[in-house]
Amino acid sequence: MMFCKCGVEIHPLRVELLKKWNKPLNCINCSVEQKVGGFMTSTGKTERELIISDMDIIDELHQKAARAGTGVSKGVKMRSF
């Protein structure tokens, strides 16, 4: 059982990874590394790509993707016959 300098217990898998990468043994709250995230994109009809980047960029991509009036089916109106 490992503890951070702030007194919080560090998860054993985190300890294993931090030791493997020669990083300081800090909890998530005391970490100085920037968080990363993922964003799924479509490059074609069936092709998908996962973008893994800093959270600032991922947040911006999610905001742009959630804009009203964008996307294929947002403006499509079905006619009733």
Steps between C-alpha positions, in 0.01 A plus 500: 500500500653831387397847612543838335668790679151638571402177681269350236545132414626444144337219302740204450468509119587871500806427717608229256467732198671794669796282596517359147514853350733638773240757606454637854256304717214751519126452527277628221428825689872578551604400147663766284437316171227636272193282454435339162176403333358346186275610215349273234492632142353367178727524198261326266182297494647216706844623608544621856802654670571563866686822579688489831625840610516753785166571668499863378492385138254217569260737681514738203427216256201387709363857512535539123336162437203586724414827322139530389445481126794274421503140395335307221149454637450826693339683208323206341123518520299192419197541277184317592329327208 
